[in-house]
């Protein structure tokens, strides 16, 4: 985003915000409402369970290296 447009966000750990969000999920971790198996570096768009009018971009990997690969894709 261009800085002149203005933006802000509050990072959250272990919980989902209302609205659209990006979620990073590593193997062995879980997040209430996001029931997705982490089988490798991947990304998915799902409905936000806290807000039916919003979506989540879920970036997944079994370890830090796969998480970086998924985020860079």
BALOBA-1460 file (C-alpha; in Angstrom, 3 decimals):
// residues 73
<rec num="1" residu="x" x="0.000" y="0.000" z="0.000"/>
<rec num="2" residu="x" x="1.128" y="3.497" z="-0.679"/>
<rec num="3" residu="x" x="1.890" y="5.318" z="2.567"/>
<rec num="4" residu="x" x="-0.035" y="8.439" z="1.498"/>
<rec num="5" residu="x" x="-3.293" y="6.448" z="1.582"/>
<rec num="6" residu="x" x="-2.889" y="5.752" z="5.274"/>
<rec num="7" residu="x" x="-3.356" y="2.371" z="6.863"/>
<rec num="8" residu="x" x="-3.003" y="0.699" z="10.194"/>
<rec num="9" residu="x" x="-3.497" y="-2.767" z="11.568"/>
<rec num="10" residu="x" x="-3.308" y="-4.468" z="14.914"/>
<rec num="11" residu="x" x="-1.377" y="-7.755" z="14.845"/>
<rec num="12" residu="x" x="-3.114" y="-10.482" z="16.827"/>
<rec num="13" residu="x" x="-1.694" y="-13.757" z="18.103"/>
<rec num="14" residu="x" x="-3.843" y="-16.838" z="18.633"/>
<rec num="15" residu="x" x="-7.109" y="-15.138" z="17.690"/>
<rec num="16" residu="x" x="-8.969" y="-13.936" z="14.625"/>
<rec num="17" residu="x" x="-10.053" y="-10.351" z="14.040"/>
<rec num="18" residu="x" x="-13.379" y="-9.342" z="12.560"/>
<rec num="19" residu="x" x="-12.971" y="-8.340" z="8.908"/>
<rec num="20" residu="x" x="-10.501" y="-9.434" z="6.256"/>
<rec num="21" residu="x" x="-7.156" y="-10.723" z="7.495"/>
<rec num="22" residu="x" x="-3.983" y="-12.629" z="6.677"/>
<rec num="23" residu="x" x="-3.319" y="-15.667" z="8.870"/>
<rec num="24" residu="x" x="0.027" y="-17.457" z="9.139"/>
<rec num="25" residu="x" x="-0.380" y="-21.081" z="10.220"/>
<rec num="26" residu="x" x="2.529" y="-23.418" z="10.892"/>
<rec num="27" residu="x" x="2.301" y="-27.191" z="11.315"/>
<rec num="28" residu="x" x="1.398" y="-28.173" z="14.864"/>
<rec num="29" residu="x" x="-0.395" y="-24.875" z="15.489"/>
<rec num="30" residu="x" x="-4.138" y="-24.440" z="15.588"/>
<rec num="31" residu="x" x="-6.494" y="-21.511" z="15.522"/>
<rec num="32" residu="x" x="-10.134" y="-21.713" z="16.573"/>
<rec num="33" residu="x" x="-12.373" y="-21.690" z="13.509"/>
<rec num="34" residu="x" x="-9.564" y="-22.439" z="11.041"/>
<rec num="35" residu="x" x="-9.624" y="-26.211" z="10.650"/>
<rec num="36" residu="x" x="-7.181" y="-26.812" z="7.828"/>
<rec num="37" residu="x" x="-4.494" y="-29.494" z="7.697"/>
<rec num="38" residu="x" x="-1.023" y="-28.101" z="7.070"/>
<rec num="39" residu="x" x="0.465" y="-30.481" z="4.501"/>
<rec num="40" residu="x" x="3.114" y="-28.235" z="2.989"/>
<rec num="41" residu="x" x="3.734" y="-24.735" z="1.675"/>
<rec num="42" residu="x" x="0.354" y="-23.473" z="0.526"/>
<rec num="43" residu="x" x="-2.188" y="-20.680" z="0.679"/>
<rec num="44" residu="x" x="-5.973" y="-20.705" z="0.815"/>
<rec num="45" residu="x" x="-8.771" y="-18.170" z="0.935"/>
<rec num="46" residu="x" x="-11.569" y="-19.060" z="3.355"/>
<rec num="47" residu="x" x="-14.523" y="-17.318" z="4.945"/>
<rec num="48" residu="x" x="-13.725" y="-15.643" z="8.259"/>
<rec num="49" residu="x" x="-15.591" y="-17.627" z="10.950"/>
<rec num="50" residu="x" x="-15.865" y="-14.456" z="13.090"/>
<rec num="51" residu="x" x="-17.345" y="-12.358" z="10.277"/>
<rec num="52" residu="x" x="-19.467" y="-13.965" z="7.525"/>
<rec num="53" residu="x" x="-18.890" y="-10.999" z="5.188"/>
<rec num="54" residu="x" x="-15.083" y="-11.219" z="5.330"/>
<rec num="55" residu="x" x="-12.359" y="-13.581" z="4.177"/>
<rec num="56" residu="x" x="-9.043" y="-14.874" z="5.466"/>
<rec num="57" residu="x" x="-5.927" y="-15.455" z="3.400"/>
<rec num="58" residu="x" x="-4.322" y="-18.422" z="5.171"/>
<rec num="59" residu="x" x="-0.584" y="-18.876" z="4.532"/>
<rec num="60" residu="x" x="0.560" y="-22.350" z="5.661"/>
<rec num="61" residu="x" x="3.739" y="-24.370" z="6.021"/>
<rec num="62" residu="x" x="4.962" y="-27.314" z="8.085"/>
<rec num="63" residu="x" x="8.004" y="-25.328" z="9.248"/>
<rec num="64" residu="x" x="9.511" y="-21.842" z="8.978"/>
<rec num="65" residu="x" x="11.101" y="-22.563" z="5.592"/>
<rec num="66" residu="x" x="7.797" y="-23.716" z="4.045"/>
<rec num="67" residu="x" x="5.992" y="-20.766" z="5.586"/>
<rec num="68" residu="x" x="8.448" y="-18.398" z="3.874"/>
<rec num="69" residu="x" x="7.961" y="-20.205" z="0.554"/>
<rec num="70" residu="x" x="4.160" y="-19.929" z="0.835"/>
<rec num="71" residu="x" x="4.344" y="-16.247" z="1.793"/>
<rec num="72" residu="x" x="6.645" y="-15.453" z="-1.145"/>
<rec num="73" residu="x" x="4.382" y="-17.161" z="-3.701"/>
